[in-house]
């Protein structure tokens, strides 16, 4: 697999090397912690809202759940930033793995659906009357499926990589 | 006083053995009682027993490492005991899960449904029998005077898992391991999403939500916890030494037990009843807020500790 020399140079930068090799508690695993916390903040409430749109927990009023979109955005920002640092730590590993790009695609679509749900269901003034947009069920199911796919893709990265760093294969 | 895994294992093993038995006795007695108190108490005991069985099971590995080279200790007898435990634990955990469902559904109307009662009866009976077997084989390790000479112990062992094979099975395929870790994240998401929304509301976030309907989320959170319990125990069986001597993992287990304790505190004390009446815009009582904050912090600590398992392997000297 041809690896862009730029990625090799990236791995030799101080930041990349420090993230990968530092024994400090603030190194790679610290970034990974934020990535997991951010994930739980994005997907956790999202799944609850999706299940609510699918008809579960009908006694929970929909409108107040709109506040949770702020939390989900905070989670997404945490993951975007921590994600960048994770790629900076192992650029060859991430960017030569097709599963990584699959993960990014799943996330992009899931976030787009999250925004559509917010617009169609929560920003709709008829929400007060208890009427949910007709394609909300489809959006909710897609949302759950896409986040599950994104998480799975993320989990599989460690098992599908070709290179740990430039010139060093993954086991 | 010197505390090690052997000590902890011998201390903790009382809980699964006595807990299943006392739970069953109370449960059977409750059929002849007029009130639901005895039934509910037995269900609580089943849940607590299921939780404490986990650290009991896990400390067994550390105990094995300490004991196996000592004179008079047979590896074969240790493994027979381990195999018995690897069968018994599932029945104890399933009994606990069924008891939790029974407790949940018995708040309104005030009794668990019939299928639940029947299922608990079956699983708890088998659980008691298997825990007796586990305790007995555990005693055999040290106490030659109680070992049977009829060969019946070996015959029973033939239907129990072989620890070596169970371990190999868990690590035989990296895709199976990836699947288990994937499920672990799904469980995490369910748990944080549901528990997080309820706890944050109690603390005052998204105040237009009435609190009572949010309790409907918790069974899904418990389901997430259940997924993680199963995937977690299977992972532990797959790499027992790796997890046993990892301080992050040990602390993660402690945090989970305390977090489960806060959930119990919320539902078994007045905090739950006080919060039920809280409507949109209203503030929850301070006691409930304290429990909610503790719960949130603990579950996030569980996530953080979980991520630090990898770099902190071999952090406990042995």
Interface residues (C-beta under 8 A of the other chain):
Chain A: X29 X32 X33 X36 X37 X39 X40 X41 X43 X44 X45 X46 X47 X48 X51 X56 X57 X59 X60 X61 X63 X64 X65 X67 X68 X147 X148 X151 X152 X154 X155 X156 X158 X159
Chain B: X174 X175 X177 X178 X181 X182 X185 X186 X188 X189 X190 X191 X192 X193 X194 X196 X197 X205 X206 X207 X208 X209 X210 X212 X213 X214 X216 X217 X220 X280 X300 X303 X304 X306 X307 X308 X310 X311
